[in-house]
């Protein structure tokens, strides 16, 4: 029996999770929850670095975040589809770790892989709960499993979040996890072509986004999410108190 997770964060490229939801991961880990990361592709089409280097960077970022497990599905960067074959691969991951909550890519974004993977994960999350869809892992038939929630983290484009998570205590560690990708982000010692995300200004926008979302709820930093379904709370104490 494989480790059961409370939260499974899925990113189509290594570093998507760090940019989009690593603060929330750190919050969950600090609360004692079991958290894992699954990267769908190796990011092999990226301008800087290589698939092998990004594998090492992803492992280093996982150590910073303190997650229980991280693995890569190995889908084709840029060319994966939301079809039965790919859905079955994601279903197998969901059934392997049986998370209560999935965090995944934004529903639409600058990079077309982001929105496409968001729909792939949403569809697979529902289908994973159908027992007549049969999958195997290591020669053993998997049991059906459907996560309670699928939440989409915000990425490059600003989308109106349904809720935000206070990450104020973990912002420094979030940025540390991002900078574990030494080939992808600002690194003056690196002789690589400049890209959209490799300027020092890009990292400032990551911090500014978190500040903007935090301000909306009266905290310093926050991460935003779009939910596939209505969210409920058991108590009014679940709300963060704000000064009016």
The 8 nearest C-alpha neighbors of each residue, nearest first, counted from 0:
[[1, 2, 95, 3, 96, 141, 139, 136],
 [2, 0, 95, 3, 96, 97, 4, 94],
 [1, 3, 96, 4, 0, 95, 97, 67],
 [4, 2, 96, 97, 1, 98, 5, 33],
 [5, 3, 98, 33, 6, 96, 34, 97],
 [4, 6, 98, 99, 33, 34, 32, 100],
 [5, 7, 34, 100, 98, 4, 101, 99],
 [6, 8, 101, 35, 36, 98, 34, 102],
 [9, 7, 102, 36, 101, 103, 35, 37],
 [10, 8, 103, 37, 36, 38, 102, 7],
 [11, 9, 38, 15, 16, 12, 103, 104],
 [10, 12, 39, 38, 40, 116, 113, 9],
 [13, 11, 42, 10, 40, 15, 38, 14],
 [12, 14, 15, 38, 57, 42, 41, 10],
 [15, 13, 17, 16, 12, 18, 177, 57],
 [16, 14, 10, 18, 17, 12, 13, 19],
 [15, 17, 19, 10, 20, 14, 18, 21],
 [18, 16, 21, 14, 177, 15, 19, 20],
 [17, 19, 15, 16, 14, 20, 177, 21],
 [20, 18, 16, 152, 17, 154, 153, 15],
 [19, 21, 23, 16, 22, 17, 152, 18],
 [22, 20, 17, 24, 23, 173, 16, 25],
 [23, 21, 25, 166, 24, 173, 20, 169],
 [22, 24, 26, 20, 25, 21, 27, 166],
 [25, 23, 21, 27, 22, 26, 28, 20],
 [24, 26, 28, 22, 23, 27, 64, 29],
 [25, 27, 23, 29, 24, 28, 22, 30],
 [26, 28, 30, 24, 32, 29, 25, 23],
 [27, 29, 25, 31, 32, 30, 26, 24],
 [30, 28, 26, 31, 27, 25, 32, 24],
 [31, 29, 27, 28, 32, 26, 25, 33],
 [32, 30, 28, 29, 27, 33, 26, 34],
 [33, 31, 28, 27, 30, 5, 34, 29],
 [32, 34, 4, 5, 67, 6, 31, 28],
 [35, 33, 6, 66, 4, 67, 7, 5],
 [36, 34, 68, 7, 66, 67, 69, 8],
 [35, 37, 69, 8, 7, 9, 68, 38],
 [36, 38, 9, 70, 69, 71, 39, 8],
 [39, 37, 71, 10, 11, 40, 9, 13],
 [38, 40, 11, 72, 74, 71, 73, 10],
 [41, 39, 74, 73, 76, 42, 12, 11],
 [40, 42, 43, 50, 73, 12, 13, 76],
 [43, 41, 12, 40, 44, 76, 45, 50],
 [42, 44, 50, 41, 45, 49, 76, 40],
 [45, 43, 42, 76, 46, 77, 49, 50],
 [44, 46, 43, 47, 42, 48, 49, 50],
 [47, 45, 44, 48, 192, 194, 49, 191],
 [48, 46, 45, 182, 183, 191, 49, 192],
 [47, 49, 182, 52, 46, 53, 183, 50],
 [50, 48, 52, 51, 43, 53, 47, 45],
 [49, 51, 43, 53, 41, 52, 42, 54],
 [52, 50, 54, 49, 53, 55, 41, 48],
 [53, 51, 49, 55, 54, 50, 48, 56],
 [52, 54, 56, 50, 55, 51, 57, 49],
 [53, 55, 51, 57, 52, 56, 50, 58],
 [56, 54, 58, 52, 53, 57, 59, 51],
 [55, 57, 53, 59, 180, 58, 54, 179],
 [58, 56, 60, 54, 59, 55, 53, 13],
 [57, 59, 61, 55, 56, 60, 54, 62],
 [58, 60, 56, 62, 61, 57, 179, 55],
 [59, 61, 176, 57, 63, 179, 62, 58],
 [62, 60, 58, 64, 63, 59, 66, 65],
 [63, 61, 65, 59, 60, 64, 58, 66],
 [62, 64, 60, 61, 65, 176, 59, 172],
 [65, 63, 61, 62, 66, 25, 60, 176],
 [64, 66, 62, 63, 61, 67, 28, 25],
 [67, 65, 34, 35, 64, 68, 61, 62],
 [68, 66, 35, 34, 33, 65, 69, 36],
 [67, 69, 35, 66, 36, 70, 34, 61],
 [70, 68, 36, 37, 35, 61, 71, 67],
 [69, 71, 37, 38, 36, 72, 68, 35],
 [70, 72, 38, 73, 37, 39, 40, 41],
 [71, 73, 39, 74, 38, 40, 70, 37],
 [74, 72, 40, 71, 39, 41, 75, 38],
 [73, 75, 40, 39, 72, 79, 76, 41],
 [76, 74, 79, 78, 40, 77, 73, 41],
 [75, 77, 40, 78, 42, 43, 74, 44],
 [76, 78, 112, 79, 75, 44, 111, 42],
 [79, 77, 75, 76, 80, 74, 112, 40],
 [80, 78, 75, 74, 77, 76, 81, 85],
 [81, 79, 82, 78, 85, 115, 119, 116],
 [80, 82, 119, 85, 86, 115, 83, 79],
 [81, 83, 80, 85, 84, 86, 119, 87],
 [82, 84, 86, 85, 87, 81, 88, 80],
 [83, 85, 87, 86, 82, 88, 81, 80],
 [86, 84, 88, 87, 83, 82, 81, 89],
 [85, 87, 83, 89, 123, 88, 84, 82],
 [86, 88, 90, 84, 85, 89, 83, 91],
 [89, 87, 85, 91, 86, 90, 92, 84],
 [88, 90, 92, 86, 91, 87, 123, 93],
 [91, 89, 87, 93, 127, 123, 92, 88],
 [90, 92, 94, 88, 89, 93, 95, 87],
 [93, 91, 95, 89, 90, 94, 96, 88],
 [94, 92, 90, 95, 91, 97, 96, 89],
 [95, 93, 97, 91, 92, 144, 96, 90],
 [94, 96, 92, 93, 97, 91, 1, 141],
 [95, 97, 3, 93, 4, 94, 98, 2],
 [98, 96, 94, 93, 3, 95, 144, 4],
 [99, 97, 4, 5, 6, 100, 96, 146],
 [98, 100, 146, 5, 147, 6, 97, 148],
 [101, 99, 6, 148, 98, 146, 147, 149],
 [100, 102, 149, 7, 8, 6, 150, 148],
 [101, 103, 8, 150, 151, 9, 149, 7],
 [104, 102, 9, 151, 10, 8, 117, 152],
 [105, 103, 117, 151, 113, 152, 10, 106],
 [104, 106, 151, 107, 153, 152, 114, 113],
 [107, 105, 114, 117, 104, 151, 108, 118],
 [108, 106, 114, 105, 113, 109, 111, 115],
 [107, 109, 110, 156, 114, 113, 155, 105],
 [108, 110, 111, 155, 156, 107, 113, 154],
 [109, 111, 112, 108, 113, 114, 107, 155],
 [112, 110, 113, 114, 109, 115, 108, 107],
 [113, 111, 115, 110, 114, 116, 77, 11],
 [114, 112, 116, 111, 104, 115, 110, 105],
 [113, 115, 107, 106, 117, 116, 112, 111],
 [116, 114, 112, 118, 117, 113, 119, 111],
 [115, 117, 119, 113, 118, 114, 112, 120],
 [118, 116, 114, 104, 120, 115, 106, 119],
 [117, 119, 121, 116, 115, 120, 122, 114],
 [118, 120, 116, 81, 122, 117, 121, 123],
 [119, 121, 123, 117, 118, 122, 124, 116],
 [122, 120, 118, 124, 123, 119, 117, 125],
 [121, 123, 119, 125, 124, 120, 118, 126],
 [122, 124, 126, 120, 86, 90, 125, 121],
 [125, 123, 121, 127, 122, 126, 145, 120],
 [124, 126, 122, 127, 123, 128, 145, 121],
 [127, 125, 123, 128, 129, 124, 122, 90],
 [128, 126, 90, 124, 125, 144, 129, 145],
 [127, 129, 145, 144, 143, 126, 125, 130],
 [130, 128, 126, 131, 127, 132, 143, 125],
 [131, 129, 143, 132, 128, 133, 142, 127],
 [130, 132, 129, 133, 143, 128, 134, 126],
 [133, 131, 130, 129, 134, 127, 126, 143],
 [132, 134, 131, 130, 135, 140, 141, 143],
 [135, 133, 141, 140, 91, 132, 136, 87],
 [136, 134, 140, 139, 141, 138, 137, 133],
 [135, 137, 139, 138, 140, 141, 134, 91],
 [138, 136, 139, 135, 140, 141, 134, 95],
 [137, 139, 136, 135, 140, 141, 134, 133],
 [140, 138, 135, 136, 137, 141, 134, 142],
 [139, 141, 135, 134, 136, 138, 142, 133],
 [142, 140, 135, 134, 139, 94, 143, 136],
 [141, 143, 144, 94, 140, 130, 134, 133],
 [142, 144, 128, 130, 127, 129, 94, 141],
 [145, 143, 128, 127, 94, 97, 142, 146],
 [144, 146, 128, 127, 124, 125, 147, 143],
 [147, 145, 99, 148, 100, 98, 124, 144],
 [146, 148, 99, 100, 145, 149, 98, 101],
 [149, 147, 100, 146, 101, 150, 99, 227],
 [148, 150, 101, 227, 102, 100, 226, 151],
 [149, 151, 226, 102, 225, 224, 101, 103],
 [152, 150, 103, 225, 105, 224, 104, 102],
 [151, 153, 224, 105, 19, 104, 223, 20],
 [154, 152, 105, 19, 223, 224, 151, 158],
 [153, 155, 19, 156, 105, 152, 108, 157],
 [154, 156, 108, 109, 157, 153, 110, 105],
 [157, 155, 108, 154, 158, 109, 153, 107],
 [156, 158, 155, 159, 153, 154, 108, 160],
 [159, 157, 160, 156, 153, 225, 105, 154],
 [158, 160, 157, 161, 225, 223, 224, 153],
 [161, 159, 224, 225, 223, 162, 158, 163],
 [162, 160, 225, 224, 226, 159, 163, 223],
 [163, 161, 160, 224, 223, 225, 164, 226],
 [162, 164, 223, 222, 224, 221, 165, 160],
 [165, 163, 221, 222, 166, 223, 23, 162],
 [164, 166, 221, 167, 220, 163, 213, 218],
 [167, 165, 221, 22, 169, 220, 168, 164],
 [168, 166, 220, 219, 169, 170, 165, 221],
 [169, 167, 166, 170, 171, 165, 26, 220],
 [168, 170, 172, 166, 167, 171, 22, 173],
 [171, 169, 173, 172, 167, 168, 166, 174],
 [172, 170, 174, 173, 169, 175, 168, 167],
 [171, 173, 175, 169, 174, 170, 176, 63],
 [174, 172, 170, 176, 175, 22, 171, 21],
 [173, 175, 177, 171, 176, 172, 178, 170],
 [176, 174, 172, 178, 173, 177, 171, 179],
 [175, 177, 60, 173, 179, 174, 178, 63],
 [178, 176, 174, 179, 175, 17, 180, 18],
 [177, 179, 180, 175, 176, 181, 174, 184],
 [178, 180, 176, 60, 177, 181, 56, 59],
 [181, 179, 178, 56, 183, 182, 177, 184],
 [180, 182, 179, 183, 178, 184, 186, 56],
 [183, 181, 48, 180, 47, 184, 189, 186],
 [182, 184, 180, 181, 197, 47, 185, 48],
 [185, 183, 197, 196, 182, 181, 186, 180],
 [184, 186, 197, 198, 199, 187, 183, 181],
 [185, 187, 188, 189, 184, 181, 182, 197],
 [188, 186, 189, 185, 190, 191, 198, 184],
 [189, 187, 186, 190, 185, 191, 181, 182],
 [188, 190, 187, 186, 191, 182, 181, 185],
 [191, 189, 188, 192, 187, 186, 193, 182],
 [190, 192, 189, 47, 193, 182, 48, 46],
 [193, 191, 194, 47, 190, 46, 197, 189],
 [192, 194, 197, 191, 195, 198, 196, 47],
 [195, 193, 197, 196, 192, 198, 46, 47],
 [194, 196, 197, 198, 193, 201, 184, 183],
 [197, 195, 194, 201, 198, 184, 183, 185],
 [196, 198, 184, 185, 194, 195, 193, 183],
 [197, 199, 185, 200, 201, 196, 184, 195],
 [200, 198, 185, 201, 202, 197, 203, 184],
 [201, 199, 203, 198, 202, 204, 197, 196],
 [202, 200, 204, 203, 199, 198, 196, 205],
 [203, 201, 205, 204, 200, 199, 206, 198],
 [202, 204, 200, 206, 201, 205, 207, 199],
 [203, 205, 207, 201, 202, 206, 208, 200],
 [206, 204, 202, 208, 203, 207, 209, 201],
 [205, 207, 203, 209, 204, 208, 210, 202],
 [206, 208, 204, 210, 209, 205, 203, 211],
 [209, 207, 211, 205, 210, 206, 204, 212],
 [208, 210, 220, 221, 206, 212, 207, 211],
 [211, 209, 220, 207, 213, 208, 212, 219],
 [210, 212, 208, 214, 213, 209, 207, 215],
 [213, 211, 209, 215, 221, 214, 210, 208],
 [212, 214, 220, 221, 218, 210, 219, 215],
 [213, 215, 217, 211, 216, 212, 218, 210],
 [214, 216, 212, 213, 217, 211, 218, 210],
 [217, 215, 214, 213, 218, 241, 212, 239],
 [216, 218, 214, 241, 215, 213, 219, 242],
 [219, 217, 213, 214, 216, 220, 165, 167],
 [218, 220, 213, 167, 210, 214, 217, 221],
 [221, 219, 213, 167, 210, 209, 166, 218],
 [220, 222, 213, 165, 209, 166, 164, 212],
 [223, 221, 164, 163, 209, 212, 20, 165],
 [224, 222, 163, 160, 162, 153, 152, 164],
 [225, 223, 152, 160, 151, 162, 150, 161],
 [224, 226, 151, 161, 160, 150, 152, 227],
 [225, 227, 150, 228, 149, 151, 161, 224],
 [226, 228, 149, 150, 225, 229, 148, 121],
 [229, 227, 226, 230, 148, 149, 150, 225],
 [230, 228, 231, 226, 227, 161, 148, 225],
 [229, 231, 228, 232, 226, 148, 161, 162],
 [232, 230, 229, 233, 234, 228, 237, 235],
 [231, 233, 234, 237, 230, 235, 238, 236],
 [234, 232, 231, 235, 237, 236, 230, 238],
 [235, 233, 236, 232, 237, 238, 231, 239],
 [234, 236, 237, 238, 233, 232, 239, 240],
 [235, 237, 234, 238, 239, 233, 240, 232],
 [238, 236, 235, 234, 239, 232, 233, 240],
 [237, 239, 236, 235, 240, 234, 232, 241],
 [240, 238, 241, 237, 216, 236, 217, 165],
 [239, 241, 238, 242, 217, 216, 236, 237],
 [242, 240, 217, 243, 239, 216, 218, 238],
 [241, 243, 240, 217, 216, 239, 218, 215],
 [242, 241, 240, 217, 216, 215, 239, 214]]
